Amino acid sequence: MTGAARRARIGGAEIEYRGAVGEIDVSDGEDGPGARYVFTEYIRTDLTDDERAARPVLFAFNGGPGSSSVWLHLGLGPRRVADADTLHPRMAPPFALIDNEESPLDVADLVFIDPPGTGYSRIHPDADRERFHGVEQDARATLEFIGRWVRRNGREQSPRFVMGESYGTHRAARMSRLANGGPMRGGTTRATSLNGAIVLGPAFGLGEPAWNGDVRAALEFPTLVRTARQHGAAADLSDDDVSDFARTELLPALVAGTQLDDAEREALAARMGGLLGLPAPVLIEHDLRITPDAFARLALRAEGRQLGMYDSRYTLSAQGAGSDPVADDPAMGAYAPQFTGAIQHYLREELGYASDDEYRAIDFRLAMGGWDWDGHDSPHSNCFDDFTEAVRRDERFELMIGVGEYDLVTTRAATEFTFTRFRFDRSRVHLKVYGSGHMPYLGEAPRVALATDIRGFVGAGAAR
């Protein structure tokens, strides 16, 4: 295992830590070859042995499926990209890294996991890839990785938390259910129980039948208004008033459908247009239902600009737009080069891990090429039932959910709608909203708020 000792100001105090890149082999669930997980760990070193043994560990991963952990790693690790707080960051080298005072390393050791096929992690050439490419399979393999890491490092008594972003919601949810509460499906048990989970940019239920077009259009409307206000629309209602308008006026009108007369339709379109900064005829053309994707194209059309889906504060010229979901998104296309361009140099030069392989920051072919969605046809199945079971099985288990105000991919509306449809102990589920997009650690104010919430959540969870 490679490594480097460092000292930095984190969480308001000077701390010492060791950063290292390591490898752990995980089986395929049977007797055959499996996968090699390459991960990065950060261990605080200015503690006694007893303090270190009982110190919480936070295992973090991103989404996709097919994404490495580079985003969380260089967003919440002890080193972060220096230029990610602006809406017009550098797009080409050199990319600078700086110490990240908001990293939660002061309260928990951190392990950033790159799933097989991402980062430097790889499935063995002779392994059955189907044993890793699926909701259940992926969760089981990641739990096995955590179990092996815990045993290797003698951390059996350390409180354990997982943090997932985007599709990482599904991974964290399934892991939480599998880890807590006795035998798993298949007749095995694991000594890898979890104290809690954190999910950011949560992928909750966007494709469920309950999300009919009328409900979805009404519930996502406040997110669109908030974005419009960010770009200069003169919205004359508060956030609470916009939500009331969407629920009490817009939704009934959408449900009325063709029973809504022309005068009512035109009046409502004018009201919506004023809030969204769009001409009323555009609203009528879209039958009063503007999807986030359509709004990203329409909001700044007069200026020849397009909004970012992953963070609607970012814009790019609408001319020459391609179809790549990363490179051509005005947000991902802007901040991704810093993360992907910095990680390989950082791992080699600062942590001493050299590889001839390419670091795969993201590979959506994993999602598009035969991922087992656990009986569903798309990645939009609702995974909240898994969290509900985990909360029920362990009365100390808690969940923190972080959503971005400007996220048009996994919207705040989807999360709040889920809250109204599932039964669970609400006192142990904590919803946090940040003035950012899909990645709430982008921007100084949201990053500080997120770090404060993570510290409080992990600290309280470790004490339970």
N, C-alpha and C positions, 0 to 999 in steps of 0.2 A: 504494500500500500504506500502510495506517495503521500507527501504531506509538507506543510509549512506552518511554523509558529508565527503568530501575529499578535499585535496589541492594537486596540482601537477603542474609540469612545462610542459606546452603544447603550442606548437606554439611559443616557445621562451620566454614565460612569465609565471609567477606563477599565476594560476587561482584557484578559488574555485568552486566546483560543488557538486551536489547531485546525487547519483546514486540510482535508485529504480526499483523494479519489481512490475508491476501492472497487473490488469486484466480488460478487457472490453468485455462485451457480445455484439455480433452482431447477428442480426436476420437472418432468412433464406430467406428473401426477400418477405415472405408472412406473415402469422400470427402465424406460428408455431415456435417451439424452434430453436435456431441457434447454434452458436459456442462461446466458451470462448477463447478469444485471451489473451495469457500471453506474456507480452512484457517487455523490459528493457529500461528505459529512463535515460538520463543524462542531467541535467539542470544546466547551469552555474548560480551561486548564487551571485557572487560579482558584481552585476549590480543593477541599479535603477529599479523600477517597470516599468517605461516607456521604458527603454532600453530592459527589458526582454519581454515586450509585443510585441515589434516590431522585436525581434530577429528571424533570420531564424530558421526553424526546418527541419532537414534532417531525413526522414523516410527510414530505410534501411531493406532489406530482401535479402535472397539468392535464390537459384533456386530449382532444382529437375525436376518437382514438387515433393515435399516430403522432402525438406531440411529445417532445421531450419536456423536461422540467426547467428548461432554460429561462422561461418567463418568470416563474416564481423564484428561481435561483438568483437571477440578477435583478430581481425586484425586491425580494425580502431577505436575501442572504446578507452576510456581513460586508459584501462588496456589491455595488450596484452600478448600472450604467449611469454616466454623469449627465447625459443630455436628454433624458426621457421626460423631463417635466415640461418641456416646451411643446407647442403644437407644430413646430417646424424644426424637428431635430435633424442632426447630420444623417445623411443617407449613404456616405462612403467613408472609408477609413481616413484617418485614425479614429478609433473609438476609445474613449477614456472610461476607466472604472474608478470609483471613489468609495471610501468607507461609508457604510450605510448605518447611520445612527439609529434609524428606525427598525433595524432588524430585531426580531424577537430573541436573538441569541443570548441576550442577558438573562432570560428566564427559562430557556429550553435549548437543549442541543438540537441541531437541525440535520436532517438527512434528506437530500433531494434525489428522487428516484427517477431514472430514465427507463421507461418500460422497454421490453425487447423490441428491437426494430427502430428505436429512437436513440438519440445521443450516440454513445459508443456501445450500447447494449445490443446483443444479438441473440437470435434463436439459433441453436445448434443446427448445422446443415442437415443432419439426419433426424432431427426432431419433427414431430407432427405439429405443424403450426396451428392447427385447429385447437390444440390444447392450450393455446395462449390467446387466440384471437376471438374473444367473446366476453360478454359482460361477466358471466359467472367464472369462466376460466381465468380471465385477467385478474379478477378480485382474489381468487384462490392463490394464484401465483404470487401476487403482491404480498398477501398475508404470509406466504411461505418465506418470501424475502425478508420481511420484517422479523419473523421468528428467528431466522438464521442470524440476522444482524444482532438481535437482542442477545442471543446465546453467545455469539462470538465476542461481544463486548461486555458480557457480564451485567446486563442491564435488566434482569428479570424483575427487579423491584422498582424500576423507573415508570412513572405514569406515562402512558403512550397516547398520542393524538395523531390523527391524520388530517392533512389539509389538501383538498383537491379543487381544481379550477375547471369550469366548463364541463367537458365530459368527465373530468375528475369527480364531479358530483356523483355520477353513476358508480364510479369505482369506489369512492368513499362510502356511499350508501350500502352497496352490496358487501363491502368489507366489514362495515359496522354490524350488519345482520349476521354474517358468517362468523365473526370473531366473538360475538357476545351471546351466551345463552345455551351452551351445551352442544350436542352432536350436530355436525353439519350434514347436509344432504350427501349421501354417499357413505354414511356411517363412520366418519372420522371426527375427531375433536382436535382443537388447536389450543395451545396455551398462549395465544396471541390476542388476548382481550384488549379492548380499547377503552380509554377513559372518556373520549369525546372526539368530535369531528368538526372541522371547519370547511365550508364550501364557499367559493367565490365565483361570481358569474354563473349561478346555479342553473343547470339545464333541467328545469322542472316542467314536465307535462305539456310542452308546446303542441304536441300532436294528438292529445287525448280527445275522444269524442265530445267531452263536455266543453271543449274549446271551440264551440261553433263560431261561425264568422261574426255574428252580431256581438256576442259577448267579447270576443277577442278584440274587435275593432273599438269597442267602448273602453275596455280596460287598458288598451295600449295608447289610447288618445292622450292621457296626461304626459306620458313619456315624450310623445311627439311635440306637445306644446312646450315642454321644458326645453327641448332641443331648439325649437323655433325661437324661444326667448334668448337662448345662448347666442343665436346668430342674428339678433336684432329685431325680431318680431315684437310688436308692441302689445303683448298679451296684457289685458287689463283685469285679469283675475288672479287671485292667489292660487297656490298649488292645491290647497284644500277646496277652493271654489271650483277649480277646474275638475277635480275628481268628482265633486257633487254634480257638476254639469254633465259629465260623462255618464254617471250612474242614473241620474234622475230625469235627464232630458234626452241625451243622445241615445242611450240604450233603448228606451221605449220607442223612440222614433225608428230605430233600425229594426226592432221587432215588428213594428207596424207594417214595414215593407211597402207594398203597393197601395195600402190603405192610407198612407200619408199623402195628403193632397199637395198639389204643386206649390201653393203659397207657403205651406208649412215647410216643404222641402227646401225651397229657395231661402226662406228665412233662416233655417237651421244651417244651410250651406254658408250663408253670409256670416253667421256667428262663428262657425268652425273656421272659416277662412281667415277671419280676423285674428283668431287665436294662433293659427298655424302659419300665417303669412302667405296664404295661397288664395288665388282668385276663386270666388264661389263657383263658377262654371267647372273648374277642375274637380271640386268636391262632388258636384252633381254627376260629372262624367264617371267618377269612381263610385257612384252610388253611396256616397257619404262614408265609405269604408276605405281608409288610407292605411295600407300596411306599412310597417317600418321600412321594408325594402323599397316600396314605391315612394315613400316620403324622402328617403335618402337621395333619390333621383330628382324629385320634384322641388324640394325645399329651396334650393339655390339655383334652380334651372335658369332663371333670368340672368344670373351672374356667370353661367357656364361652369358651375362648380357642383361637386357631388359630396354627400356626407359619408363619413365612415360608419359602417355597420357596427364594428366592435367598439367604437367610441365616436359618437356623433359630433364631438367638438372638433374633430379633424376633418379637413376638406381637401379635395384635389380637383383638378380640371376634369370636367366631364368628357372632354374631347379625347379620343383615342383610348378610352377605357377598355381593358380586357376583361376576362372572366375568371382569372385566378382568384380564389377566395382569400388568399393571403396577400400576394404581391400587388393586386389591383384594388384592394380595399384601402380607402384613403387613410384609415387609422393603422391597420396592420402593416400596410406598405410603408408607412412613415416610421413607426418605431421598431418594427421587426429587424431591420438591418443592424441596429445597434446591438440588440441582444444576440442575434445569430453571428454577427461579425466579431463580437468580443469573446464569446464563450470558449472557442477552441484555443485562442491565444492565452486566455486567462488560465485554463486548466493546465496548459503546458508550461507557461512561463512563471506563474505564481504558485501553482500547486504541484508542479513537477510531473504531470501525467502526460506522456507523449504517446501518440498513436498514429500509425499510417492511415488509419481509417478516417473517413469524413465524419464529422459530428453531424448527425441528422437531427436538426432542430425540429422539423415537422415533416411528416410524410402521410398525407391524407389517403394514400393508396390503402393503408391499413383499414380505414373506415369504409372505403368504397369497394374493397376487394375481398368480401367474404367474411366480414365481422359478424359474429353470432349475436344478434340483438335480443336474445333470450325470449324468442317467440314473437317479437314485434317486427314490423317491417321497416322501421326507421330508428334513428337515434333519439326520437322525441318521445319515447315511452316515459311514463312518469315513474321515477325511482323512489318517490317519497315513502312508499309502503315499506321499503327496506329500512329507512330511518325510523319509521313508526315502530317496527318490530324491535329495533335496537333499543329505543327509548323505553319500550314496554319491558323488555327482558332485564335491563339493568337500570334500576331507579336512580343511579348516580350518573348515568351517561347523559351528556348534554351535547347540543348541536348549535353551532353558530353559522349563520348564513349572511354573506355579504353581497350586496347588489349595487351596481352602478347606475346613477341617474341617467347616464347617456349611453347605456348599452342597448342597442337595437337588435341584438342577436338573442341574448337571454335576458328578457326584459324584467323590470321590477314588477310589472303587471302579472307575469307568469308566476312569480314567487308568491305574491300576495293572493292570487287566485287559489294557489295550492293550499295556502293557509286556511282558506274558507271551506275547503272540501275534504280535509283529512283530519281525523281525530287523533290527538296526541296530547301529551302533557305540555301545554304551552309555556309553563314556567321554566322548562328545560330546553326550549328552542328560542334562540335569540336572533332576531332579524336586525341587520345593520344596513344602512343606506349611505352611500358615499358619492361625493360630487365628482365622479370619474366614470369610465366606461367599463368594458368587459374586464379590464385589469385595474382594480381599484388602488393599486400601489403606484399608478402613474399620476404624478402631480403631488406637490409637497403636502398640501392640506389633506387630501384623502389618504395619502400614505401615512401621515402622522396619526390620523384618526384610526386607520386600520390597525396600525402597530399597537396603539393604545388598547384597542378592543381585543386583539390577539393576546397581549400580555395579561389583560384582566381575565380572559376566558381560560387560558392555560393555567394561570395561577390559582384561580378558583377551582378549576377541575382537578388539579393536583392535590388540593387540600381536602377534597371531598372523601 
